[in-house]
Amino acid sequence: MRHLVKGSFAHHQKGAAAIEFALVFVLFFAIFYGTVSYSLPLLMMQSFNNASAEAVRQAVGLVPGQADYQQEAMTVIDQQLSWMPSSSRDLVAVAITPPGADGVMTVQISYPYNANPLVPFLVIPGIGRLPNLPDDLVATASIKLNN
């Protein structure tokens, strides 16, 4: 008689592992998706910061009045962002302000991330949209070239 009770109990527990797996899988998938979906925009921001800083850094070596600051900056930015797929790179907006009377050169790089995400957004009930990012990813660098 005891054997029947033990077998009956095991029979009632058959689906518990599947339910536990489903709950844990959802949690681990959300953590993994959040990690990936935040890592790519952070990589893009780091690349934009590096590209804009390198573009203004290259301006130091140019001859004032004779150099094409915008062309040099675009060459450096294209080299720095060559890792990005061309479909995403085409959406990158670059604003270059050559040195004026104040001698300040500014480079701004932006990408409309919410309009063109690299990883689709995921809406999780109770948490919200992943990744929750600003509309545009923007990096700016400037340098003063003369005293």
Contacts in CASP RR format, 6 or more apart in sequence:
PFRMAT RR
TARGET T0000
AUTHOR 0000-0000-0000
METHOD contacts of the structure
MODEL  1
MRHLVKGSFAHHQKGAAAIEFALVFVLFFAIFYGTVSYSLPLLMMQSFNN
ASAEAVRQAVGLVPGQADYQQEAMTVIDQQLSWMPSSSRDLVAVAITPPG
ADGVMTVQISYPYNANPLVPFLVIPGIGRLPNLPDDLVATASIKLNN
30 122 0 8 1.000
30 124 0 8 1.000
30 127 0 8 1.000
30 130 0 8 1.000
33 119 0 8 1.000
33 122 0 8 1.000
33 130 0 8 1.000
34 122 0 8 1.000
34 130 0 8 1.000
34 131 0 8 1.000
36 119 0 8 1.000
37 119 0 8 1.000
37 121 0 8 1.000
37 122 0 8 1.000
37 130 0 8 1.000
37 131 0 8 1.000
38 130 0 8 1.000
38 131 0 8 1.000
40 118 0 8 1.000
40 119 0 8 1.000
41 113 0 8 1.000
41 118 0 8 1.000
41 131 0 8 1.000
41 133 0 8 1.000
41 137 0 8 1.000
44 84 0 8 1.000
44 111 0 8 1.000
44 113 0 8 1.000
44 118 0 8 1.000
44 137 0 8 1.000
45 137 0 8 1.000
45 139 0 8 1.000
47 80 0 8 1.000
47 81 0 8 1.000
47 83 0 8 1.000
47 84 0 8 1.000
48 81 0 8 1.000
48 92 0 8 1.000
48 109 0 8 1.000
48 110 0 8 1.000
48 111 0 8 1.000
48 137 0 8 1.000
48 138 0 8 1.000
48 139 0 8 1.000
49 139 0 8 1.000
49 141 0 8 1.000
50 80 0 8 1.000
51 76 0 8 1.000
51 77 0 8 1.000
51 80 0 8 1.000
51 81 0 8 1.000
51 109 0 8 1.000
51 139 0 8 1.000
52 77 0 8 1.000
52 107 0 8 1.000
52 108 0 8 1.000
52 109 0 8 1.000
52 139 0 8 1.000
52 140 0 8 1.000
52 141 0 8 1.000
53 141 0 8 1.000
54 76 0 8 1.000
54 77 0 8 1.000
54 80 0 8 1.000
55 72 0 8 1.000
55 73 0 8 1.000
55 74 0 8 1.000
55 76 0 8 1.000
55 77 0 8 1.000
55 80 0 8 1.000
55 96 0 8 1.000
55 107 0 8 1.000
55 141 0 8 1.000
56 73 0 8 1.000
56 105 0 8 1.000
56 106 0 8 1.000
56 107 0 8 1.000
56 141 0 8 1.000
56 142 0 8 1.000
56 143 0 8 1.000
57 143 0 8 1.000
58 72 0 8 1.000
58 73 0 8 1.000
58 76 0 8 1.000
59 67 0 8 1.000
59 69 0 8 1.000
59 72 0 8 1.000
59 73 0 8 1.000
59 99 0 8 1.000
59 105 0 8 1.000
59 143 0 8 1.000
59 145 0 8 1.000
60 143 0 8 1.000
60 145 0 8 1.000
62 69 0 8 1.000
62 72 0 8 1.000
64 99 0 8 1.000
64 145 0 8 1.000
64 146 0 8 1.000
69 96 0 8 1.000
69 98 0 8 1.000
69 99 0 8 1.000
69 105 0 8 1.000
70 96 0 8 1.000
70 98 0 8 1.000
73 94 0 8 1.000
73 96 0 8 1.000
73 105 0 8 1.000
73 107 0 8 1.000
74 94 0 8 1.000
74 96 0 8 1.000
77 94 0 8 1.000
77 107 0 8 1.000
77 109 0 8 1.000
81 89 0 8 1.000
81 92 0 8 1.000
84 92 0 8 1.000
88 111 0 8 1.000
88 116 0 8 1.000
88 118 0 8 1.000
91 111 0 8 1.000
91 112 0 8 1.000
91 116 0 8 1.000
92 109 0 8 1.000
92 110 0 8 1.000
92 111 0 8 1.000
93 109 0 8 1.000
93 110 0 8 1.000
93 111 0 8 1.000
93 112 0 8 1.000
94 107 0 8 1.000
94 108 0 8 1.000
94 109 0 8 1.000
95 106 0 8 1.000
95 107 0 8 1.000
95 108 0 8 1.000
95 110 0 8 1.000
96 105 0 8 1.000
96 106 0 8 1.000
96 107 0 8 1.000
96 108 0 8 1.000
97 104 0 8 1.000
97 105 0 8 1.000
97 106 0 8 1.000
97 107 0 8 1.000
98 105 0 8 1.000
99 105 0 8 1.000
99 145 0 8 1.000
99 146 0 8 1.000
102 144 0 8 1.000
103 144 0 8 1.000
103 145 0 8 1.000
103 146 0 8 1.000
104 142 0 8 1.000
104 143 0 8 1.000
104 144 0 8 1.000
104 145 0 8 1.000
105 142 0 8 1.000
105 143 0 8 1.000
105 145 0 8 1.000
106 140 0 8 1.000
106 141 0 8 1.000
106 142 0 8 1.000
107 140 0 8 1.000
107 141 0 8 1.000
107 142 0 8 1.000
108 138 0 8 1.000
108 139 0 8 1.000
108 140 0 8 1.000
109 138 0 8 1.000
109 139 0 8 1.000
109 140 0 8 1.000
110 136 0 8 1.000
110 137 0 8 1.000
110 138 0 8 1.000
110 139 0 8 1.000
111 136 0 8 1.000
111 137 0 8 1.000
111 138 0 8 1.000
112 135 0 8 1.000
112 136 0 8 1.000
113 133 0 8 1.000
113 134 0 8 1.000
113 135 0 8 1.000
113 136 0 8 1.000
113 137 0 8 1.000
114 133 0 8 1.000
114 134 0 8 1.000
114 135 0 8 1.000
114 136 0 8 1.000
115 135 0 8 1.000
117 131 0 8 1.000
119 131 0 8 1.000
121 129 0 8 1.000
121 130 0 8 1.000
121 131 0 8 1.000
122 129 0 8 1.000
122 130 0 8 1.000
123 129 0 8 1.000
123 130 0 8 1.000
124 130 0 8 1.000
END
